[in-house]
Amino acid sequence: MPKWSKQIEEELTNLLKDWLKHHGRTQADLKNSLEVDSSRMPFLLDKLKREYDSEGSQGVMVRLCEIEREWSKNLENYSKEQTDPKAIGQDNIKMHSDPFGQLDFLLQEIRDDCTESID
């Protein structure tokens, strides 16, 4: 296993930034998941370096996959809460479960307004 180097650190930094952006997450989210004191990249990297030193690059990737699963599970739970008929009106379920539902809802409202003004 190659030792931690500046190149590995730079590549991991770029990977983390792209990964966080892809998931719509922030360094603060990663800070919470890694249980570190700061969301600054050096602190995040230090935690991952310790993982790398003990488990290698595979250990770092396994840890990031676990975090991704945790985020996905939290997102699923949030989505279920948002589509719970008891929590919101039955008519709004599709709008909350479909990311384009709000656009569909707005388009329908515009159509309804246009139809009413013609009548």
N, CA, C and O atoms as a printed pandas DataFrame, in Angstrom:
     atom_number atom_name residue_name chain_id  residue_number  x_coord  y_coord  z_coord
0              1         N          MET        A               1    0.845   -1.169    0.000
1              2        CA          MET        A               1    0.000    0.000    0.000
2              3         C          MET        A               1    0.895    1.238    0.000
3              4         O          MET        A               1    1.799    1.363    0.827
4              5         N          PRO        A               2    0.632    2.157   -0.944
5              6        CA          PRO        A               2    1.435    3.383   -0.961
6              7         C          PRO        A               2    1.130    4.244    0.266
7              8         O          PRO        A               2    0.009    4.256    0.773
8              9         N          LYS        A               3    2.145    4.957    0.725
9             10        CA          LYS        A               3    1.951    5.835    1.877
10            11         C          LYS        A               3    1.166    7.076    1.470
11            12         O          LYS        A               3    1.157    7.476    0.306
12            13         N          TRP        A               4    0.516    7.664    2.447
13            14        CA          TRP        A               4   -0.238    8.905    2.240
14            15         C          TRP        A               4    0.715    9.941    1.652
15            16         O          TRP        A               4    1.823   10.132    2.154
16            17         N          SER        A               5    0.286   10.591    0.612
17            18        CA          SER        A               5    1.127   11.594   -0.031
18            19         C          SER        A               5    0.299   12.832   -0.362
19            20         O          SER        A               5   -0.927   12.822   -0.253
20            21         N          LYS        A               6    0.977   13.881   -0.762
21            22        CA          LYS        A               6    0.302   15.115   -1.168
22            23         C          LYS        A               6   -0.606   14.841   -2.365
23            24         O          LYS        A               6   -1.699   15.401   -2.454
24            25         N          GLN        A               7   -0.164   13.988   -3.280
25            26        CA          GLN        A               7   -0.972   13.655   -4.456
26            27         C          GLN        A               7   -2.257   12.932   -4.043
27            28         O          GLN        A               7   -3.332   13.254   -4.549
28            29         N          ILE        A               8   -2.160   11.976   -3.145
29            30        CA          ILE        A               8   -3.350   11.266   -2.656
30            31         C          ILE        A               8   -4.288   12.259   -1.984
31            32         O          ILE        A               8   -5.503   12.210   -2.180
32            33         N          GLU        A               9   -3.720   13.158   -1.193
33            34        CA          GLU        A               9   -4.528   14.160   -0.502
34            35         C          GLU        A               9   -5.260   15.067   -1.493
35            36         O          GLU        A               9   -6.443   15.354   -1.310
36            37         N          GLU        A              10   -4.573   15.513   -2.530
37            38        CA          GLU        A              10   -5.196   16.370   -3.543
38            39         C          GLU        A              10   -6.287   15.626   -4.309
39            40         O          GLU        A              10   -7.361   16.175   -4.554
40            41         N          GLU        A              11   -6.015   14.380   -4.686
41            42        CA          GLU        A              11   -7.013   13.587   -5.400
42            43         C          GLU        A              11   -8.236   13.327   -4.526
43            44         O          GLU        A              11   -9.368   13.393   -5.003
44            45         N          LEU        A              12   -8.010   13.033   -3.255
45            46        CA          LEU        A              12   -9.120   12.788   -2.341
46            47         C          LEU        A              12   -9.919   14.068   -2.100
47            48         O          LEU        A              12  -11.144   14.027   -1.993
48            49         N          THR        A              13   -9.232   15.191   -2.015
49            50        CA          THR        A              13   -9.914   16.481   -1.856
50            51         C          THR        A              13  -10.843   16.730   -3.039
51            52         O          THR        A              13  -12.007   17.085   -2.853
52            53         N          ASN        A              14  -10.336   16.548   -4.243
53            54        CA          ASN        A              14  -11.160   16.738   -5.444
54            55         C          ASN        A              14  -12.328   15.758   -5.481
55            56         O          ASN        A              14  -13.452   16.127   -5.824
56            57         N          LEU        A              15  -12.051   14.509   -5.124
57            58        CA          LEU        A              15  -13.104   13.499   -5.079
58            59         C          LEU        A              15  -14.190   13.899   -4.086
59            60         O          LEU        A              15  -15.378   13.827   -4.400
60            61         N          LEU        A              16  -13.787   14.319   -2.897
61            62        CA          LEU        A              16  -14.760   14.703   -1.873
62            63         C          LEU        A              16  -15.608   15.886   -2.319
63            64         O          LEU        A              16  -16.822   15.894   -2.113
64            65         N          LYS        A              17  -14.981   16.878   -2.922
65            66        CA          LYS        A              17  -15.734   18.050   -3.378
66            67         C          LYS        A              17  -16.764   17.655   -4.434
67            68         O          LYS        A              17  -17.917   18.081   -4.369
68            69         N          ASP        A              18  -16.350   16.847   -5.402
69            70        CA          ASP        A              18  -17.284   16.389   -6.433
70            71         C          ASP        A              18  -18.382   15.512   -5.833
71            72         O          ASP        A              18  -19.553   15.638   -6.192
72            73         N          TRP        A              19  -18.000   14.641   -4.935
73            74        CA          TRP        A              19  -18.933   13.718   -4.294
74            75         C          TRP        A              19  -19.973   14.482   -3.489
75            76         O          TRP        A              19  -21.167   14.192   -3.573
76            77         N          LEU        A              20  -19.522   15.456   -2.710
77            78        CA          LEU        A              20  -20.454   16.259   -1.915
78            79         C          LEU        A              20  -21.402   17.040   -2.815
79            80         O          LEU        A              20  -22.601   17.113   -2.549
80            81         N          LYS        A              21  -20.861   17.621   -3.877
81            82        CA          LYS        A              21  -21.693   18.384   -4.802
82            83         C          LYS        A              21  -22.722   17.477   -5.467
83            84         O          LYS        A              21  -23.885   17.852   -5.615
84            85         N          HIS        A              22  -22.291   16.290   -5.867
85            86        CA          HIS        A              22  -23.192   15.328   -6.516
86            87         C          HIS        A              22  -24.367   14.951   -5.610
87            88         O          HIS        A              22  -25.490   14.767   -6.080
88            89         N          HIS        A              23  -24.097   14.840   -4.324
89            90        CA          HIS        A              23  -25.131   14.435   -3.370
90            91         C          HIS        A              23  -25.853   15.622   -2.737
91            92         O          HIS        A              23  -26.730   15.445   -1.891
92            93         N          GLY        A              24  -25.478   16.829   -3.151
93            94        CA          GLY        A              24  -26.119   18.011   -2.586
94            95         C          GLY        A              24  -25.804   18.170   -1.102
95            96         O          GLY        A              24  -26.630   18.660   -0.331
96            97         N          ARG        A              25  -24.634   17.763   -0.722
97            98        CA          ARG        A              25  -24.209   17.819    0.679
98            99         C          ARG        A              25  -23.089   18.839    0.848
99           100         O          ARG        A              25  -22.513   19.327   -0.124
100          101         N          THR        A              26  -22.801   19.145    2.095
101          102        CA          THR        A              26  -21.758   20.106    2.411
102          103         C          THR        A              26  -20.664   19.434    3.229
103          104         O          THR        A              26  -20.799   18.296    3.679
104          105         N          GLN        A              27  -19.576   20.176    3.406
105          106        CA          GLN        A              27  -18.507   19.667    4.251
106          107         C          GLN        A              27  -19.002   19.509    5.690
107          108         O          GLN        A              27  -18.517   18.648    6.425
108          109         N          ALA        A              28  -19.959   20.333    6.088
109          110        CA          ALA        A              28  -20.536   20.198    7.436
110          111         C          ALA        A              28  -21.267   18.860    7.576
111          112         O          ALA        A              28  -21.216   18.230    8.632
112          113         N          ASP        A              29  -21.943   18.429    6.512
113          114        CA          ASP        A              29  -22.607   17.120    6.551
114          115         C          ASP        A              29  -21.570   16.010    6.724
115          116         O          ASP        A              29  -21.763   15.077    7.504
116          117         N          LEU        A              30  -20.471   16.130    5.985
117          118        CA          LEU        A              30  -19.408   15.125    6.077
118          119         C          LEU        A              30  -18.759   15.169    7.456
119          120         O          LEU        A              30  -18.424   14.126    8.017
120          121         N          LYS        A              31  -18.583   16.353    7.998
121          122        CA          LYS        A              31  -18.033   16.524    9.350
122          123         C          LYS        A              31  -18.871   15.742   10.356
123          124         O          LYS        A              31  -18.338   15.018   11.197
124          125         N          ASN        A              32  -20.185   15.899   10.259
125          126        CA          ASN        A              32  -21.076   15.186   11.183
126          127         C          ASN        A              32  -20.976   13.678   11.016
127          128         O          ASN        A              32  -20.960   12.938   12.000
128          129         N          SER        A              33  -20.910   13.229    9.790
129          130        CA          SER        A              33  -20.844   11.788    9.535
130          131         C          SER        A              33  -19.509   11.191    9.967
131          132         O          SER        A              33  -19.451   10.054   10.434
132          133         N          LEU        A              34  -18.437   11.967    9.807
133          134        CA          LEU        A              34  -17.113   11.481   10.215
134          135         C          LEU        A              34  -16.842   11.713   11.704
135          136         O          LEU        A              34  -15.870   11.204   12.262
136          137         N          GLU        A              35  -17.727   12.495   12.329
137          138        CA          GLU        A              35  -17.597   12.820   13.747
138          139         C          GLU        A              35  -16.263   13.495   14.045
139          140         O          GLU        A              35  -15.500   13.050   14.902
140          141         N          VAL        A              36  -16.000   14.583   13.317
141          142        CA          VAL        A              36  -14.813   15.399   13.567
142          143         C          VAL        A              36  -15.253   16.763   14.081
143          144         O          VAL        A              36  -16.432   17.112   14.018
144          145         N          ASP        A              37  -14.284   17.535   14.594
145          146        CA          ASP        A              37  -14.590   18.797   15.257
146          147         C          ASP        A              37  -14.832   19.968   14.305
147          148         O          ASP        A              37  -15.454   20.957   14.693
148          149         N          SER        A              38  -14.356   19.870   13.084
149          150        CA          SER        A              38  -14.472   20.993   12.164
150          151         C          SER        A              38  -14.845   20.498   10.779
151          152         O          SER        A              38  -14.529   19.370   10.400
152          153         N          SER        A              39  -15.523   21.361   10.026
153          154        CA          SER        A              39  -15.884   20.991    8.657
154          155         C          SER        A              39  -14.827   21.453    7.657
155          156         O          SER        A              39  -15.008   21.295    6.449
156          157         N          ARG        A              40  -13.745   22.012    8.141
157          158        CA          ARG        A              40  -12.667   22.432    7.241
158          159         C          ARG        A              40  -12.002   21.193    6.648
159          160         O          ARG        A              40  -11.837   20.170    7.313
160          161         N          MET        A              41  -11.628   21.317    5.382
161          162        CA          MET        A              41  -11.090   20.174    4.647
162          163         C          MET        A              41   -9.884   19.525    5.339
163          164         O          MET        A              41   -9.800   18.297    5.337
164          165         N          PRO        A              42   -8.945   20.280    5.931
165          166        CA          PRO        A              42   -7.821   19.606    6.603
166          167         C          PRO        A              42   -8.263   18.659    7.725
167          168         O          PRO        A              42   -7.651   17.610    7.924
168          169         N          PHE        A              43   -9.311   19.020    8.448
169          170        CA          PHE        A              43   -9.808   18.151    9.513
170          171         C          PHE        A              43  -10.467   16.902    8.938
171          172         O          PHE        A              43  -10.287   15.800    9.455
172          173         N          LEU        A              44  -11.228   17.085    7.867
173          174        CA          LEU        A              44  -11.864   15.942    7.208
174          175         C          LEU        A              44  -10.807   14.992    6.660
175          176         O          LEU        A              44  -10.895   13.775    6.820
176          177         N          LEU        A              45   -9.807   15.577    6.011
177          178        CA          LEU        A              45   -8.734   14.760    5.433
178          179         C          LEU        A              45   -7.932   14.043    6.513
179          180         O          LEU        A              45   -7.507   12.905    6.315
180          181         N          ASP        A              46   -7.720   14.704    7.661
181          182        CA          ASP        A              46   -6.979   14.067    8.748
182          183         C          ASP        A              46   -7.688   12.804    9.223
183          184         O          ASP        A              46   -7.055   11.778    9.473
184          185         N          LYS        A              47   -8.999   12.893    9.343
185          186        CA          LYS        A              47   -9.786   11.716    9.759
186          187         C          LYS        A              47   -9.665   10.604    8.707
187          188         O          LYS        A              47   -9.479    9.435    9.045
188          189         N          LEU        A              48   -9.774   10.986    7.435
189          190        CA          LEU        A              48   -9.667    9.981    6.372
190          191         C          LEU        A              48   -8.240    9.447    6.249
191          192         O          LEU        A              48   -8.044    8.294    5.864
192          193         N          LYS        A              49   -7.254   10.262    6.568
193          194        CA          LYS        A              49   -5.860    9.799    6.559
194          195         C          LYS        A              49   -5.660    8.708    7.605
195          196         O          LYS        A              49   -4.973    7.716    7.361
196          197         N          ARG        A              50   -6.271    8.907    8.776
197          198        CA          ARG        A              50   -6.172    7.868    9.809
198          199         C          ARG        A              50   -6.810    6.566    9.340
199          200         O          ARG        A              50   -6.304    5.479    9.620
200          201         N          GLU        A              51   -7.929    6.687    8.623
201          202        CA          GLU        A              51   -8.580    5.508    8.040
202          203         C          GLU        A              51   -7.657    4.873    7.003
203          204         O          GLU        A              51   -7.513    3.651    6.956
204          205         N          TYR        A              52   -7.039    5.703    6.179
205          206        CA          TYR        A              52   -6.128    5.234    5.136
206          207         C          TYR        A              52   -4.930    4.514    5.756
207          208         O          TYR        A              52   -4.514    3.460    5.274
208          209         N          ASP        A              53   -4.378    5.091    6.828
209          210        CA          ASP        A              53   -3.210    4.497    7.473
210          211         C          ASP        A              53   -3.522    3.118    8.058
211          212         O          ASP        A              53   -2.659    2.241    8.079
212          213         N          SER        A              54   -4.755    2.929    8.534
213          214        CA          SER        A              54   -5.086    1.633    9.135
214          215         C          SER        A              54   -5.684    0.641    8.139
215          216         O          SER        A              54   -5.456   -0.563    8.261
216          217         N          GLU        A              55   -6.445    1.127    7.154
217          218        CA          GLU        A              55   -7.157    0.218    6.251
218          219         C          GLU        A              55   -6.800    0.386    4.766
219          220         O          GLU        A              55   -7.228   -0.412    3.933
220          221         N          GLY        A              56   -6.032    1.405    4.444
221          222        CA          GLY        A              56   -5.684    1.652    3.048
222          223         C          GLY        A              56   -6.793    2.382    2.312
223          224         O          GLY        A              56   -7.784    2.792    2.916
224          225         N          SER        A              57   -6.625    2.539    1.022
225          226        CA          SER        A              57   -7.612    3.269    0.223
226          227         C          SER        A              57   -8.958    2.561    0.235
227          228         O          SER        A              57  -10.004    3.206    0.159
228          229         N          GLN        A              58   -8.933    1.242    0.330
229          230        CA          GLN        A              58  -10.188    0.495    0.387
230          231         C          GLN        A              58  -10.969    0.869    1.646
231          232         O          GLN        A              58  -12.193    0.992    1.598
232          233         N          GLY        A              59  -10.287    1.048    2.751
233          234        CA          GLY        A              59  -10.947    1.444    3.991
234          235         C          GLY        A              59  -11.593    2.812    3.883
235          236         O          GLY        A              59  -12.680    3.037    4.415
236          237         N          VAL        A              60  -10.920    3.729    3.191
237          238        CA          VAL        A              60  -11.484    5.065    2.991
238          239         C          VAL        A              60  -12.741    4.968    2.142
239          240         O          VAL        A              60  -13.756    5.588    2.456
240          241         N          MET        A              61  -12.677    4.199    1.078
241          242        CA          MET        A              61  -13.839    4.070    0.201
242          243         C          MET        A              61  -14.996    3.364    0.903
243          244         O          MET        A              61  -16.154    3.732    0.706
244          245         N          VAL        A              62  -14.698    2.363    1.712
245          246        CA          VAL        A              62  -15.746    1.676    2.474
246          247         C          VAL        A              62  -16.419    2.666    3.416
247          248         O          VAL        A              62  -17.644    2.677    3.543
248          249         N          ARG        A              63  -15.613    3.502    4.078
249          250        CA          ARG        A              63  -16.183    4.501    5.001
250          251         C          ARG        A              63  -17.064    5.495    4.257
251          252         O          ARG        A              63  -18.147    5.836    4.732
252          253         N          LEU        A              64  -16.614    5.962    3.099
253          254        CA          LEU        A              64  -17.415    6.899    2.317
254          255         C          LEU        A              64  -18.699    6.244    1.800
255          256         O          LEU        A              64  -19.742    6.892    1.718
256          257         N          CYS        A              65  -18.617    4.974    1.457
257          258        CA          CYS        A              65  -19.818    4.244    1.023
258          259         C          CYS        A              65  -20.814    4.110    2.180
259          260         O          CYS        A              65  -22.023    4.218    1.979
260          261         N          GLU        A              66  -20.298    3.876    3.386
261          262        CA          GLU        A              66  -21.174    3.798    4.559
262          263         C          GLU        A              66  -21.878    5.132    4.789
263          264         O          GLU        A              66  -23.068    5.171    5.101
264          265         N          ILE        A              67  -21.134    6.222    4.634
265          266        CA          ILE        A              67  -21.718    7.558    4.804
266          267         C          ILE        A              67  -22.780    7.796    3.744
267          268         O          ILE        A              67  -23.851    8.325    4.041
268          269         N          GLU        A              68  -22.486    7.409    2.512
269          270        CA          GLU        A              68  -23.449    7.580    1.428
270          271         C          GLU        A              68  -24.727    6.796    1.700
271          272         O          GLU        A              68  -25.828    7.290    1.454
272          273         N          ARG        A              69  -24.582    5.581    2.204
273          274        CA          ARG        A              69  -25.751    4.769    2.567
274          275         C          ARG        A              69  -26.551    5.442    3.675
275          276         O          ARG        A              69  -27.781    5.468    3.636
276          277         N          GLU        A              70  -25.849    5.983    4.658
277          278        CA          GLU        A              70  -26.505    6.685    5.768
278          279         C          GLU        A              70  -27.286    7.889    5.236
279          280         O          GLU        A              70  -28.431    8.109    5.630
280          281         N          TRP        A              71  -26.678    8.660    4.352
281          282        CA          TRP        A              71  -27.355    9.820    3.776
282          283         C          TRP        A              71  -28.564    9.388    2.955
283          284         O          TRP        A              71  -29.623   10.013    3.011
284          285         N          SER        A              72  -28.394    8.314    2.194
285          286        CA          SER        A              72  -29.487    7.812    1.370
286          287         C          SER        A              72  -30.646    7.356    2.246
287          288         O          SER        A              72  -31.809    7.623    1.942
288          289         N          LYS        A              73  -30.324    6.673    3.322
289          290        CA          LYS        A              73  -31.359    6.199    4.250
290          291         C          LYS        A              73  -32.077    7.388    4.882
291          292         O          LYS        A              73  -33.303    7.380    5.001
292          293         N          ASN        A              74  -31.329    8.400    5.283
293          294        CA          ASN        A              74  -31.942    9.596    5.866
294          295         C          ASN        A              74  -32.831   10.296    4.849
295          296         O          ASN        A              74  -33.895   10.805    5.202
296          297         N          LEU        A              75  -32.410   10.325    3.598
297          298        CA          LEU        A              75  -33.202   10.945    2.543
298          299         C          LEU        A              75  -34.488   10.155    2.311
299          300         O          LEU        A              75  -35.553   10.745    2.127
300          301         N          GLU        A              76  -34.393    8.816    2.319
301          302        CA          GLU        A              76  -35.582    7.975    2.156
302          303         C          GLU        A              76  -36.563    8.215    3.298
303          304         O          GLU        A              76  -37.769    8.321    3.077
304          305         N          ASN        A              77  -36.039    8.299    4.523
305          306        CA          ASN        A              77  -36.907    8.553    5.677
306          307         C          ASN        A              77  -37.566    9.914    5.559
307          308         O          ASN        A              77  -38.745   10.062    5.884
308          309         N          TYR        A              78  -36.824   10.907    5.100
309          310        CA          TYR        A              78  -37.377   12.246    4.915
310          311         C          TYR        A              78  -38.460   12.208    3.840
311          312         O          TYR        A              78  -39.521   12.810    4.001
312          313         N          SER        A              79  -38.191   11.504    2.752
313          314        CA          SER        A              79  -39.177   11.406    1.669
314          315         C          SER        A              79  -40.449   10.728    2.148
315          316         O          SER        A              79  -41.549   11.144    1.781
316          317         N          LYS        A              80  -40.312    9.691    2.962
317          318        CA          LYS        A              80  -41.490    8.999    3.496
318          319         C          LYS        A              80  -42.306    9.938    4.370
319          320         O          LYS        A              80  -43.536    9.929    4.316
320          321         N          GLU        A              81  -41.621   10.754    5.180
321          322        CA          GLU        A              81  -42.335   11.709    6.020
322          323         C          GLU        A              81  -43.080   12.724    5.159
323          324         O          GLU        A              81  -44.200   13.119    5.482
324          325         N          GLN        A              82  -42.452   13.143    4.064
325          326        CA          GLN        A              82  -43.049   14.146    3.205
326          327         C          GLN        A              82  -44.222   13.598    2.398
327          328         O          GLN        A              82  -45.056   14.371    1.926
328          329         N          THR        A              83  -44.300   12.276    2.230
329          330        CA          THR        A              83  -45.398   11.686    1.463
330          331         C          THR        A              83  -46.405   10.975    2.360
331          332         O          THR        A              83  -47.292   10.278    1.867
332          333         N          ASP        A              84  -46.274   11.148    3.662
333          334        CA          ASP        A              84  -47.201   10.538    4.601
334          335         C          ASP        A              84  -48.541   11.271    4.519
335          336         O          ASP        A              84  -48.602   12.466    4.807
336          337         N          PRO        A              85  -49.622   10.573    4.130
337          338        CA          PRO        A              85  -50.924   11.228    3.987
338          339         C          PRO        A              85  -51.391   11.906    5.268
339          340         O          PRO        A              85  -52.152   12.872    5.218
340          341         N          LYS        A              86  -50.940   11.406    6.416
341          342        CA          LYS        A              86  -51.334   12.015    7.682
342          343         C          LYS        A              86  -50.623   13.357    7.892
343          344         O          LYS        A              86  -51.153   14.263    8.534
344          345         N          ALA        A              87  -49.401   13.461    7.330
345          346        CA          ALA        A              87  -48.612   14.675    7.534
346          347         C          ALA        A              87  -48.977   15.775    6.554
347          348         O          ALA        A              87  -48.871   16.958    6.878
348          349         N          ILE        A              88  -49.410   15.391    5.349
349          350        CA          ILE        A              88  -49.760   16.379    4.326
350          351         C          ILE        A              88  -51.060   15.972    3.663
351          352         O          ILE        A              88  -51.506   14.833    3.799
352          353         N          GLY        A              89  -51.659   16.889    2.955
353          354        CA          GLY        A              89  -52.906   16.584    2.262
354          355         C          GLY        A              89  -52.716   15.520    1.201
355          356         O          GLY        A              89  -51.660   15.458    0.572
356          357         N          GLN        A              90  -53.705   14.691    0.993
357          358        CA          GLN        A              90  -53.651   13.608    0.011
358          359         C          GLN        A              90  -53.315   14.131   -1.382
359          360         O          GLN        A              90  -52.590   13.470   -2.125
360          361         N          ASP        A              91  -53.832   15.318   -1.754
361          362        CA          ASP        A              91  -53.587   15.871   -3.088
362          363         C          ASP        A              91  -52.130   16.241   -3.306
363          364         O          ASP        A              91  -51.676   16.304   -4.449
364          365         N          ASN        A              92  -51.395   16.485   -2.242
365          366        CA          ASN        A              92  -50.008   16.932   -2.367
366          367         C          ASN        A              92  -49.002   15.788   -2.359
367          368         O          ASN        A              92  -47.804   16.037   -2.491
368          369         N          ILE        A              93  -49.445   14.552   -2.211
369          370        CA          ILE        A              93  -48.518   13.427   -2.127
370          371         C          ILE        A              93  -47.666   13.317   -3.383
371          372         O          ILE        A              93  -46.445   13.190   -3.290
372          373         N          LYS        A              94  -48.289   13.363   -4.551
373          374        CA          LYS        A              94  -47.538   13.238   -5.793
374          375         C          LYS        A              94  -46.531   14.375   -5.928
375          376         O          LYS        A              94  -45.410   14.167   -6.393
376          377         N          MET        A              95  -46.928   15.559   -5.524
377          378        CA          MET        A              95  -46.060   16.705   -5.653
378          379         C          MET        A              95  -44.798   16.533   -4.803
379          380         O          MET        A              95  -43.712   16.918   -5.234
380          381         N          HIS        A              96  -44.927   15.963   -3.604
381          382        CA          HIS        A              96  -43.778   15.804   -2.730
382          383         C          HIS        A              96  -42.932   14.592   -3.081
383          384         O          HIS        A              96  -41.734   14.591   -2.797
384          385         N          SER        A              97  -43.496   13.578   -3.677
385          386        CA          SER        A              97  -42.718   12.388   -4.001
386          387         C          SER        A              97  -42.055   12.498   -5.360
387          388         O          SER        A              97  -41.096   11.779   -5.640
388          389         N          ASP        A              98  -42.547   13.381   -6.203
389          390        CA          ASP        A              98  -41.997   13.585   -7.535
390          391         C          ASP        A              98  -41.281   14.930   -7.554
391          392         O          ASP        A              98  -41.905   15.959   -7.296
392          393         N          PRO        A              99  -39.968   14.945   -7.856
393          394        CA          PRO        A              99  -39.249   16.214   -7.818
394          395         C          PRO        A              99  -39.798   17.243   -8.793
395          396         O          PRO        A              99  -39.597   18.440   -8.591
396          397         N          PHE        A             100  -40.487   16.811   -9.847
397          398        CA          PHE        A             100  -41.070   17.739  -10.790
398          399         C          PHE        A             100  -42.547   17.976  -10.496
399          400         O          PHE        A             100  -43.230   18.674  -11.246
400          401         N          GLY        A             101  -43.034   17.399   -9.414
401          402        CA          GLY        A             101  -44.441   17.539   -9.054
402          403         C          GLY        A             101  -44.856   18.979   -8.857
403          404         O          GLY        A             101  -45.963   19.363   -9.235
404          405         N          GLN        A             102  -43.994   19.773   -8.277
405          406        CA          GLN        A             102  -44.334   21.170   -8.065
406          407         C          GLN        A             102  -44.481   21.892   -9.392
407          408         O          GLN        A             102  -45.351   22.747   -9.550
408          409         N          LEU        A             103  -43.623   21.544  -10.345
409          410        CA          LEU        A             103  -43.747   22.153  -11.669
410          411         C          LEU        A             103  -45.047   21.728  -12.340
411          412         O          LEU        A             103  -45.733   22.545  -12.953
412          413         N          ASP        A             104  -45.382   20.443  -12.220
413          414        CA          ASP        A             104  -46.652   19.949  -12.769
414          415         C          ASP        A             104  -47.830   20.654  -12.112
415          416         O          ASP        A             104  -48.792   21.032  -12.781
416          417         N          PHE        A             105  -47.749   20.826  -10.802
417          418        CA          PHE        A             105  -48.805   21.491  -10.056
418          419         C          PHE        A             105  -48.953   22.943  -10.520
419          420         O          PHE        A             105  -50.069   23.421  -10.721
420          421         N          LEU        A             106  -47.822   23.646  -10.690
421          422        CA          LEU        A             106  -47.844   25.028  -11.155
422          423         C          LEU        A             106  -48.423   25.122  -12.564
423          424         O          LEU        A             106  -49.231   26.006  -12.850
424          425         N          LEU        A             107  -48.007   24.211  -13.441
425          426        CA          LEU        A             107  -48.522   24.190  -14.806
426          427         C          LEU        A             107  -50.033   23.971  -14.806
427          428         O          LEU        A             107  -50.750   24.622  -15.565
428          429         N          GLN        A             108  -50.520   23.071  -13.973
429          430        CA          GLN        A             108  -51.964   22.822  -13.887
430          431         C          GLN        A             108  -52.703   24.058  -13.384
431          432         O          GLN        A             108  -53.782   24.389  -13.876
432          433         N          GLU        A             109  -52.114   24.739  -12.399
433          434        CA          GLU        A             109  -52.731   25.970  -11.886
434          435         C          GLU        A             109  -52.819   27.026  -12.992
435          436         O          GLU        A             109  -53.833   27.713  -13.109
436          437         N          ILE        A             110  -51.773   27.159  -13.795
437          438        CA          ILE        A             110  -51.782   28.118  -14.909
438          439         C          ILE        A             110  -52.855   27.740  -15.917
439          440         O          ILE        A             110  -53.598   28.600  -16.390
440          441         N          ARG        A             111  -52.939   26.452  -16.250
441          442        CA          ARG        A             111  -53.970   25.995  -17.187
442          443         C          ARG        A             111  -55.368   26.295  -16.646
443          444         O          ARG        A             111  -56.240   26.765  -17.376
444          445         N          ASP        A             112  -55.566   26.017  -15.354
445          446        CA          ASP        A             112  -56.870   26.281  -14.742
446          447         C          ASP        A             112  -57.198   27.767  -14.792
447          448         O          ASP        A             112  -58.331   28.146  -15.088
448          449         N          ASP        A             113  -56.207   28.610  -14.501
449          450        CA          ASP        A             113  -56.431   30.056  -14.545
450          451         C          ASP        A             113  -56.789   30.512  -15.957
451          452         O          ASP        A             113  -57.671   31.351  -16.141
452          453         N          CYS        A             114  -56.098   29.956  -16.952
453          454        CA          CYS        A             114  -56.371   30.322  -18.338
454          455         C          CYS        A             114  -57.774   29.886  -18.757
455          456         O          CYS        A             114  -58.484   30.624  -19.441
456          457         N          THR        A             115  -58.161   28.699  -18.347
457          458        CA          THR        A             115  -59.485   28.176  -18.686
458          459         C          THR        A             115  -60.570   29.029  -18.033
459          460         O          THR        A             115  -61.582   29.338  -18.661
460          461         N          GLU        A             116  -60.357   29.408  -16.775
461          462        CA          GLU        A             116  -61.351   30.231  -16.079
462          463         C          GLU        A             116  -61.488   31.597  -16.721
463          464         O          GLU        A             116  -62.599   32.124  -16.794
464          465         N          SER        A             117  -60.389   32.195  -17.194
465          466        CA          SER        A             117  -60.461   33.532  -17.776
466          467         C          SER        A             117  -61.139   33.501  -19.150
467          468         O          SER        A             117  -61.705   34.508  -19.574
468          469         N          ILE        A             118  -61.092   32.361  -19.852
469          470        CA          ILE        A             118  -61.746   32.233  -21.152
470          471         C          ILE        A             118  -63.240   32.064  -20.954
471          472         O          ILE        A             118  -64.029   32.596  -21.734
472          473         N          ASP        A             119  -63.639   31.336  -19.931
473          474        CA          ASP        A             119  -65.065   31.081  -19.673
474          475         C          ASP        A             119  -65.721   32.328  -19.237
475          476         O          ASP        A             119  -66.923   32.333  -18.969
